Amino acid sequence: MQTAVLVGCGAMSEGWLRAIAQINKGAGKTAGAPPVTLVGFVDLDADLARKRADQAGYPDAQTGTDLAGMLAALKPDIVFDIVVPQARAQVVAAAFDAGCDVLSEKPLAQDLAQARALDVHRRATGRLHAVVQNRRHLAGIRRARDFLAGGALGEIAEVHCDFFIAPHFGGFREEMRHVLLHDMAIHTFDAARFVAGIEPRRAVCLETNPAHSWFAHGASASVLFECGAGRVMSYRGSWCADGMATSWEAQWRIIGANGTLLWDGNDGFQAQTVAARTGFLHPCDPCEVPALGTPLVHEGHAGVIADFLRARATGTPPLSDARDNIRSLAMTVAAIESAETGRFVDIAADFT
């Protein structure tokens, strides 16, 4: 049995705990993903840490505010890092120093310099570090990816994503700068890399905060990514768009040399491919988007956590390894810099 300490016991931890319970319940059915038990809960609010441990069914777990002390006393295998972004680097570094592998909430880091510094620390301590990009573990994402990989659309040229929702979170998000780009858009950026295999080279962004916005800064943004060889990705999004909401996974139009895929972010897929290259507008035929051949055992957070546990057990890289996720973070960083400077920004995503 692997042991873990959970750091950050706010509202987001509830979803993690449900996912961990789901994994442990079905551990025997999930090849390579052994169960995990939580031996410690850490939060700046000691009472909240105790409350979360009891609610999750871990009355014997140690709780408190001192992460380093708890890691030294308990010597867990894993740290589940669910802290606010500005605390991430300190928590991950402490976990590496204590000999723990780490699964972090996104973003990987506040900026690329911090992400690179964490990777240097990770390599020096020989640890594993992955990031929660839970969209990679959704059936729709996998279905879209498998369809494109099958080649029906030919070479992918354009990826266009629309995201329009109006959530009232309260708390730290409503005070963040660049809130949409920094806290949400990275999910779509990472999904586009995963689904369509694009690797953007530079970005230009126009960011606004509409007069009716209840966020302090940057609730709306439009980003254009240049991906080389004539390929582009566009992202249009808003977190203060009441009415006609998109999926949380966005709405997608993916254009290839031989046709187009429309995906509503949920279960709605439509595709057409060129039937004949004649006439003013080439005739197109419907193209089936097959269902997943093998249903996912775990989706969302449970999928990420199970994949991380499996990676530890088998020695294979997790699907959202930090060394890959830096490329998604780099897209966000470039978009934010472009929003601040009003110019195209090159995307530099290497750890070295």
Secondary structure, DSSP 8 states (H G I E B T S, - for coil): -EEEEEE--STHHHHHHHHHHHHHHTGGGSTT---EEEEEEE-SSHHHHHHHHHHTT-TTSEEES-HHHHHHHH--SEEEE---GGGHHHHHHHHHHTT-EEEE-S-S-SSHHHHHHHHHHHHHHT--EEE--GGGGSHHHHHHHHHHHTTTT-SEEEEEEEEE------GGGGG-TTHIIIIIIHHHHHHHHHHH-----EEEEEEE--TT-SSSS--EEEEEEE-STT-EEEEEEESS--SS---TT-EEEEEETTEEEEE-SSS-EEEEEES-S-SSS--EEE------SS--SS-HHHHHHHHHHHHHHH----TTBHHHHHHHHHHHHHHHHHHHHSS-EE------
